[in-house]
Amino acid sequence: MTEKVDVAIIGGGPAGMTAASRIKRINPKLRVVVFERSNYVSYAPCGLPYYLGGIVKELDQLVHYPLRVFTEERGIEVHIKTTVTELGPGYLKARNSDGEKTYEWNKLLIATGARPKIPKVDGINLPGVFTLRILEDGESARKYLQNVNTVAIVGGGYIGLELAENLKNLGKKVLLFELLPHVLPAVDPDIAVQIEKELVSNGVELHLGEGLKAIHGKERVESLETTNGEYKVEAVFIATGIAPETSLGEMLGVKKGATGALSVDKAMRTNVENVFAAGDVAEAINLVTGKPDWFPLAPVANKMGYVAGATMSGIDAEFPGAVGTSVTRVFGLEVGRTGLTEERARREGFEPVSATITSNTKASYIPGAGQVTVKLIADAKTGRLLGGQIVGKDILARINTLATLLAMGAKVEDAFFADLGYAPPFAPVWDPLIVAARVLMGKIKGQ
C-alpha cells in the first residue's frame, strides 16, 4: 500500500521538527509526515553526559516538547521507531514493527543529523562500549555504569570532556585518551593546556598522544589497549567525533560538499528538485571564510530547519551562515570558542596575529570575582577579527559578543570601541574583551 504526503521529513531532531512546525504553521492543510528512527523527537543529546552524571534525573527532561505537542497540537504525523530503508525520486520506504510501507512525497527534507565515528578495532562491539547520540544510548549506559568503577573515554572533544567531568563526579575512576597532542582541537594548544590542567587537577587520568588499538574482554569490557599499553577498565565511551549521516541523500543523488556534508544553498535546497537538507547533515556558509563549512551544532540546526520550513512552504528565506560558536564546561572552567583558530586561519590563507590576556571577571573589590583568559585572533593585513577563545569564569556573554562581531565582519578596532555594559558586580571598567582587543590592536599597528 502506498500513501501520499505533501512533505516528508526524515529525522526528528532540531532541524526536522522545527521545519515541520514551521510548515504546519504557514500552511496547516499540508500533510507533513516525520520519520524518526529513535523513540524520541525534539530531543537534546548534548545533555546526555549530564544525565549520566545524575544532574538530569529523568531522560524525558532532555525532550524539549512531548510527542503529543507535535501530533495533537500542531497536526504533524510522526512515526517514531521507524527507519527509512530506501529513498528514490518522489518516494521513500519506511520500516517499523508493523512492517514496511511506501510513501509518495511532493517535497522532502533530509534532516538525518550525524553519526558517531566508530574506530575499526577489535572489541568495539563488546558489552560496555558506548557512544552517545540518541537518548536510548544514555539510558543503556546509565544502567551499565551502576556496577562499574573504572571508565575509559576515547576522544577529548566536547562530549569526552563533559563525560569526564560527570563520570568523575559520580565517583568513577576516569581515564581520558586523546590521539592528538592536546584535548579539544577546536581551540588553540595554548588554550587547550589550561583545560588539561583542569582535568588533571580534578583527578582525571589524562593520556595524550595515545591511539586506540583494541578493546579486550570475554563477555564484556575488561581492558583497553592503546599505542602506549593496556589498561584495565570496565566500560569504554567512544567520543572520537561525528560525521554527517548522508547515506539516504546519496541514495537520491544529492551532492556532497568538500566537508562531506550535503551541499545546499542558503534556502536549504539541494541539487535535486524538491529535496532539501538541514541540520547536522548539511553544510552552511562560514561567515569568516565565506566558504561552505560544517557546523554540527543545535542552534545552527534549529535555524536551518526554520529556513527550510519557510522555503518549502513557498516563503523566501535564507540562512546566511554561522561562525561556529560553542561553549562547554570542564569542572570549574568554562570554555568558549568562535570563528577560526590560528592554525585554521593560516590554512585559509590569512595572516593571523593573536593576543591573549588574563583579567578579573568583575571589579576587583567585588566578592566572588574570578579570572578569565581571552584570546583574540585577527588578520594582520586587514585588522579583521577571525576568531577567539575564552576560558575561565563568566564567559558566555563575552563569547557571544565576539561571535556577533565576527558575523558582522568587524575589525579589532570595532571590538575595542564596542559599547559594552559596565557595573562592578558584572565586569571591570575595562572588560577583558576590550583589553584583549586593545593589546591586539597594538600588535597589528606595531605599537
Secondary structure as UniProt FT lines:
FT   STRAND          2..10
FT   HELIX           14..26
FT   TURN            28..29
FT   STRAND          32..35
FT   HELIX           45..47
FT   HELIX           48..52
FT   TURN            53..54
FT   HELIX           59..62
FT   HELIX           67..68
FT   HELIX           69..73
FT   STRAND          77..79
FT   STRAND          83..88
FT   TURN            89..90
FT   STRAND          91..96
FT   TURN            97..98
FT   STRAND          99..110
FT   STRAND          114..116
FT   TURN            123..125
FT   TURN            127..128
FT   STRAND          129..130
FT   HELIX           135..145
FT   TURN            146..147
FT   STRAND          150..154
FT   HELIX           158..169
FT   TURN            170..171
FT   STRAND          173..178
FT   TURN            185..186
FT   HELIX           189..201
FT   TURN            202..203
FT   STRAND          205..208
FT   STRAND          212..216
FT   STRAND          223..226
FT   TURN            227..228
FT   STRAND          229..232
FT   STRAND          235..238
FT   STRAND          242..244
FT   HELIX           247..251
FT   TURN            252..253
FT   TURN            258..259
FT   TURN            266..267
FT   TURN            273..274
FT   STRAND          275..277
FT   HELIX           279..281
FT   STRAND          284..286
FT   TURN            287..289
FT   STRAND          292..293
FT   HELIX           298..312
FT   TURN            313..314
FT   STRAND          326..330
FT   TURN            331..332
FT   STRAND          333..339
FT   HELIX           342..347
FT   TURN            348..349
FT   STRAND          352..360
FT   TURN            364..365
FT   TURN            367..368
FT   STRAND          371..379
FT   TURN            380..382
FT   STRAND          384..392
FT   HELIX           396..407
FT   TURN            408..409
FT   HELIX           412..416
FT   TURN            424..426
FT   HELIX           432..445
//
